[in-house]
């Protein structure tokens, strides 16, 4: 009997401990003051600014606090905070203009909170946000073959190797990088590059001779032989003129994983998701300005956020941060199917509005927002999970063991990087461009 009582006590203790560990709610009330003298945030921000100034204004590379900042003096950036409950939190901003931008032939010569940066993959967050506002749960869980019947034959051709399971992959899978499809499609495939190399060496090659040349280049690079007909698309992704052409262009690309196996970062998946949302909402192949503009930008007064960047005759062009050559860097093909993955441009002030709208449930209901801001899957790191398309960092306080989830979306493309971070427990966040 004593053994039974002891055993029962252990079970009850374990259950109570487990229940306590499962509850992930704010420990304290959400902070309402991030800007006054009564808050500790201004002091911390002042220390942060002091470190940046110490390096950027004096280039003090020998001091321990600034050694890790070596090279930052060559980077133009804007960083700032925002809070749902304290509008004055946005006064915590820091802007730095590198010599390259200060002397640039085009765009702004001095950055501030209204300077226009390319967002790169932060665009993915806006794509999913727009989809959540425009599509039903049923739409999100509908296989892609229902949206694009041209994928049906590809999906059943070979369930294991040749083609992604388009009959299983859903928009929800694409939004969280769980579709199992490749990173950027055939446009970034090394074997496709080898095909181009073979043709550049001998443009007259075709058929078996071209296959042999590609095989030789592949073998030299330690890569397997792949039939060249799987490397030839009806159009390059940026040059497709219709949804049908775009879908045909992605058919040959093989899967990396089976759907819902493990997260695999996929720009191509976001290209496809953008097309799904356009399809589901009755928009045309390139109608991204309507998708983002009507759904998000206009409703949040994000007047400095663009699907297609400002051109030289646009007044906003003079506020644009243009690093390096204008063509192929700041400029981007108009309405390309790559826009949902990385084609949007914005400012620090506008991204603050976006972040606050999510925390405030301005556009999306509170219930839908709570469902959205959850992990979909985990990674090999205990402190890093994946959402749709959130990149979730779990910070563990070394003193208390308290866990704080930081919902971020990062972007990095060419000369541009960006980050939007939300801390739901604090109803606050930060932006970096």
C-alpha angles and dihedrals in degrees: 000000000000090000090051091049092048091047092049091049091052091050093049091048091050092049093049092048091047092049090051092049092049094057108093105181133130112286093208135022114283110272112256099186122058099148114043129086089259091065125080092216098082090054092050091046090050090054090049091051091046091056092048093047091047090059104032099041098037100021088224096179094161096064114097092230092057104036090093089054095062109140095019089112087072094055125085110213148159124205132176150151133242135187135197092219102035115050089184090067087085088071085077096089136133126196129184129183117204121216090253093061094038088058097036119135091221137041131001124355095199125034128222138156091293097051113120117236131176108253099205109189095000079083087075090066091054090048093055091042090054091047093051089052095047107033134063126232087255090056091052092053098044115111115248092242088071091057095041112028089186088076095059097087091045092052095056097040094089123351095200114037125000105057141014115264095254088170089064102033112095133187087256090057091050092050092059098037091251097122094097094229125132129277102254107352127242092322088076098035114122091214090057087052090053089054089055091048092052091051092046089056093048118006092187094067118114142151117005092355092056090045090053092049092051091046090053092051091046093050090049088055094046093251129133125252114266126186107256092224087072090056097054118085130193086235139358111256093251093048102048113123101197143024090252092055091047092051090048089052093058098044098088096051111105124227124255096204137001111266116280093012101113136329115277115178107240129184087176090058090056091048087057094044090055090054091048092054092048089049095047093049096046096249126143126257096271103025096123095132089062092044097053099025099052095035103044120352100055094040092053095038090242090162095163097053118102140190089196113032122245114276125222092267092053117096089225090062089082089059093052122112104227115185117184125341115001095224115069094009114055094008118069134184108277116257093349117172087243092071095091089059102044116337105103125105127201148148136251091254093050094047088052088057090050093051094047091049090058094047091045096045087233095155105008122053120255091247094050091047092052090051091048096049096064133096116266096189142349134241134217088277120082090215100047127072136167129236133169090316097321120129100212121203117195110210115197117200108234091213104043104018089232113156120224119188116214114196109207141168118199130195132194126172128150109312094349135085130173142174137189116191129187127191104195093187089062097033086230139103148172140237130210125187 
